[in-house]
Amino acid sequence: MKNVISYKNCLIRSESFQLTESSSWIPRYTLTHQDPKSEWNGAPSQHDRLDKVFCTENEADEFALQDAIRRIDKN
């Protein structure tokens, strides 16, 4: 499951991954700001949450999306 959503002028793409086929899923997301005049200047930034792991890709992706939204709301 690879979700892409738009939230407050940002594109959030979930990209959770496994280190091996039998390991847990690690949440990862990429943020791209859609306004080139912003301080993020449109360059994508990738974020891994190595402190959280999940049994399924869907759970990890959902956490990644919510984590990205929290990060955007803080700025």
Backbone hydrogen bonds, N-H to C=O, Kabsch-Sander energy under -0.5 kcal/mol:
donor,donor_aa,acceptor,acceptor_aa,energy
3,N,1,M,-0.6
5,I,12,I,-2.4
7,Y,10,C,-2.9
10,C,7,Y,-1.1
11,L,32,T,-3.1
12,I,5,I,-3.2
12,I,10,C,-0.5
13,R,30,T,-2.2
14,S,3,N,-2.4
14,S,12,I,-0.5
15,E,28,R,-3.3
17,F,26,I,-2.0
19,L,24,S,-0.5
23,S,20,T,-1.6
25,W,54,F,-3.4
26,I,17,F,-3.3
29,Y,47,H,-2.2
30,T,13,R,-2.2
31,L,45,S,-2.8
32,T,11,L,-2.1
34,Q,9,N,-3.7
38,S,35,D,-2.2
41,N,38,S,-1.3
43,A,40,W,-1.4
45,S,31,L,-2.4
47,H,29,Y,-3.0
49,R,27,P,-2.5
50,L,48,D,-0.7
52,K,49,R,-1.4
54,F,25,W,-2.3
60,A,56,T,-1.9
61,D,57,E,-2.9
62,E,58,N,-2.4
63,F,59,E,-2.3
64,A,60,A,-2.5
65,L,61,D,-2.5
66,Q,62,E,-2.2
67,D,63,F,-2.7
68,A,64,A,-2.4
69,I,65,L,-2.1
70,R,66,Q,-2.2
71,R,67,D,-2.1
72,I,68,A,-2.5
73,D,69,I,-2.6
74,K,70,R,-1.5
75,N,71,R,-0.9
75,N,72,I,-0.8
